[in-house]
Amino acid sequence: MLIPARYNGPPGTGNGGWCAGVFAQVTGVRPAQVTLRVPPPLEVELDLRDDAIWAGGTLVASIEPGTVGAGVPPVPHAEAVAASASFPGFTRHPFPTCFVCGPDHPDGLRIFPGVLPDGRAAAPWTVPDEVTEPTMWAALDCPGGWAVIASGRAYVLGRITAAIDALPEPGAECVVVGAATGIAGRKATVESAVHGPDGRRLAVARATWIAVG
């Protein structure tokens, strides 16, 4: 397997959520906890060996069964749209070409989470024509991260566990919500959820992000 260049996160590396979703899918572990050992390389042949992803002799990720919580409560679509208008990444983004939340990525998911008064991050999401489990993992990724990135400190994904209940229909107007549940040193624990147009929870994740720079 390989990660196409389109699905980038930080420059030259794969988006953590998308890559984790691909890795979980090939192992068949559900719900899967994916720990990224190094930034996933793009356009490089990767191998699955004993529930781990390798690039030659480099361990890229390990996968094991995990648990997720209830996620983050939804907000009305209009409230997510209003929050998104003040997305901090429009003016200061550590990785502006990110596949999920990068305003400079022309072919990304374009999920731009703004911060709500209670500290949660929320964004509307128009589901693309092609939606897969890795798409959902990606959608769950950055909105959780922006609950802590919004403070001005750059973070990258270190570990994520996700459970996908259902895939939304292409073109559906969903809402993605994230929240920080703990910060200790360089590590932040966050949760996120994707909710469908009717408010039903479609997917949920719990993740650990690591401060960089």
Secondary structure by P-SEA (a helix, b strand, c coil): cccccccccccccccaaaaaaaaaaaaccccbbbbbcccccccbbbbbcccbbbccccccccccccccccccccccaaaaaaaaaaccccccccccccccccccccccccbbbbbccccbbbbbbcccccccaaaaaaaacaaaaaacccccbbbbbcbbbbbbccccccccbbbbbbbbccccccbbbbccccccccccccccccbbbbbcc
